[in-house]
Amino acid sequence: MSAIRIEDLTLGYEGHPAVHHLDGVFEQGSLTAIMGPNGSGKSTLLKGIIGAVKPLGGRVVLDNLSWRDIAYLPQSAEIDRSFPAVVSDLVALGFWKQRGLFAAIRGIDHKALEAALDAVGLSGFEQRPIDTLSGGQLQRALFARVLVQDAPVILLDEPFAAIDQRTVADLTSLIQHWHGEGRTVIAVLHDADLVRAAFPQTLLLAREQIAWGDTASALTPENLLAARTMVEAWDDDAPWHDAPVAHDHAGHSHAGGRP
């Protein structure tokens, strides 16, 4: 059963496409990595799924889901660490979809918040100002915020950027736990070895789909080379086009999300 269907989706900014004519399915309960070179449209795709970037063409279909069912973790660079907040404030933002943006959190929420901080290794950090956290500690706090949302679909944008290996290992274990619970998890990642070890499915993106299916088949040397070559060939000033441009790449695979 599908959780998210991508139908001939083109996304971009000011009429210039960042993702071209993408088709495929994120199955319910699947664990998928999105990989590709810098500038390949990975973050744009996540923002398209949550509705922050509107399609230039095609559509995103949420099957038996609403936007409230999606937890989104942005890149840590998008977090304003100068904002005068403590860790509990940051994590408590995860309750807003259930409680409302300005509603006070309840006693049961405090228990959930404490449990989430314990799960990410931040017990006792409730009153730590966020501007005093290391990169790894901030990312753990952001994962705690995702935990309290208790969402069936989780989108993670470069969750392991600039953090230590222990934190990567701990948070990878948490992602696999979510997968074991039957949640649909989609993560933008750069470490091919990590993806091969921990993510059963991969979408390899280079403005358009290179491969989408089981990770071993998607991350072949030929497909990785095709992705690099294709991104380098794109003209960022090119207008949106109505039909896919034909590319001839060895090993180019269009699995369409259906292995």
HUPE-V541600 format. One record per run of one state. SS is the DSSP state (H for helix, E for strand, C for the rest). FROM is the first residue (numbers start at 1). LEN is the number of residues. If there is no record, write none. Layout:
SS&FROM&LEN  SS&FROM&LEN
This chain:
C&1&1  E&2&12  C&14&2  E&16&12  C&28&3  E&31&5  C&36&6  H&42&8  C&50&5  E&55&8  C&63&4  H&67&3  E&70&4  C&74&2  H&76&3  C&79&7  E&86&1  H&87&13  C&100&7  H&107&13  C&120&9  E&129&1  H&130&3  C&133&2  H&135&15  C&150&3  E&153&5  C&158&7  H&165&16  C&181&3  E&184&5  C&189&3  H&192&7  C&199&2  E&201&5  C&206&3  E&209&6  H&215&4  C&219&2  H&221&13  C&234&26
